[in-house]
């Protein structure tokens, strides 16, 4: 068949690659000037880096298998993860049971409830029981009001903005369940590809071209029926019409300063302009970036938020001003390079009974949707994006 793929992110690329392998004719249409989508890369300190922070887990078999197939396994390195929480103007380590016991904002009873809830959600496999209850309701009831206010509510607000009360407990279950089951003795192991994950999109893109596939950049498809009428099938990663989405903004910078000993920092303060700080070079060596430390400040925002309209200078100012509240020694004069990236469609709103919502998406005999909003009950991520691309062949057989 002659197949069009709308979207040159990792899902569309993997789908195109697999379809070419079994003899179909494939053309990929990407509206941006480069491939990758949320896995797209840029240069910082002369090295390639993702515009959105990424790492993988030991259990991410789809992306690990693809890395091996592409001959990139030697570049996949595993590191010990480390996490901290910023709450009430203090930074607390939050890597396991010992850190939980030392976490002063919670009393012992609340710590016990929090620990038991985490263990339960890591072990529980029947996610369907959480479908018709919100994360807010469930966590308040079982985790306790105090733990909800300090831990879970800031997380939900930071991730989903003013829609946080709509979010299904299935979404939070998936986050805790997946991450908990990826840990090993000695702590959590996180994987990163030396030289960046952009090598995956580049290699898959090269293989697609070698097999006779075509990739058209800066190609916006606004009307599938008229623009792609000559194709037998269309694989689309465009956003689903009946699903609500949030955007994302990341501030990325390099600096001579080492601000923290942790890799991941959850910012549990609703007044912060970002929900997380990722000190990338606390996972991989700073020597990969000329001895500079590399940081991400990331947040999720409504698509009409001012950050999608205002000048970069204002975003830098607001983010760096707040960053100094967390790290008083932060000196923006030591910043070497800085970038801002905006994504209008970065996170779908996983409401209660979400399975019914995606099941009610109007079926089309020509169009197969592979948008990340279809990933359920898990949350979207690079591993599952690859999985969705792999599944296209099976879905094609059903049409």
Phi, psi and omega in degrees: 000157174265117189237131174260139176240121179264112180113121181256034171283185185296324179295312180297321180293315179296319178300314179298319179299313181291322180293322176296324182296335180253016167100005178278160175266129188230134170231127180256129178250118180240125184287335180275176182276355179212163180279166170124324183060231178290351176258009180297154187238167174213177180256132172222131186052035176079003183241154180281136181213148180290144177288337175238134184301138180218145164208168178233167181250163179302331183275000183278074190291330183291313180288325178295317178296322179293318178302318179295315180300325182277359179078027183250009186303324182295340180270350180277114182245151181245137185227160174280126177279158176213138187230145174224157176242132174260116181215135177051047174068020177225151178254124183241135172295144183213067186250354182172196186298320182295316179295323177298317180296331181270358185284099189296328182298341179250141174283172186297319180297316179295322177296318180297314179298318180298316179295318180293321178296318179299313180298317180300313183291330176292325184272328185290125182257343184273082183293339183300333181291347181259002189296321187258020178231143180281156177298323179300308182299312185294315183290325176297319184288312189262328180272341181098144184299318182296313179295324178298313183294325184272320187258302193277319181297314176299324178297312182294319179294320180294326183276324188237009175053227185284001178261011189298330181286347181273347192286133181290147175296339177300320180298314182289323175304314183298319180298312183287318182296313182295313184292320181297325182273003176261354182281155178233175174299132182095359175115180183285137177250129180240140183253144176217145182267113179304124184097355174098153179288348177299340177297331180292310181296323179296314182292317178297318178300318178297318180293323177300315180294320180295330180273004177097003177284161182237139178238121180247110179274163183053040182241102181270126176255109182260336181221100184300316185299317183274320184282334185238032184293337182278356182266148178284320180221155177233125174260116186242129174256014177293157183297146180281139187292330184262011179247137176271146182230156170248157174265178178219149176228130175238135172255123181239133178211156175248150184205156174283348183276140171256103188275334188211164174260359182257155177275309186246132180234112172278127182259097185270062178215115184293347179273355180285142177283354176224153183263342182209148169245128177243114175269090187306323183278009166263000171255307177253164184289140176295341179297340176292342184235042176065028179083003179268151174272141183242133185231148168242140166242116187237146177207158175247137189218153172302150186294343177260014181295152182300334182296343178270001184234325189278169180293148180304324184302322180291320179295314177302314183299313182294318181291315182288329176296316179289324179302326179291336174294324181280314180238091183303335181281353181302130182232108183295343177292340180271001176289133181266309179223152179210146182216155172234136178233135181242136178229115184286336181232096187234337184210126178276152180274108183270090182278169175300148183056039184295330181301321178295323182296314181283336177289335182271003175298129185302125180284146181225133184288351182247329187255129174249120181272130177234028178297149183297345177294343177282347181285114184199138011276355181288164173271155182293154181182171186300320181297314182286334174296320175295316179303316181297324176294321179295326184284350183301322181300314179295320180293326180296324181291339181278345184267000000 
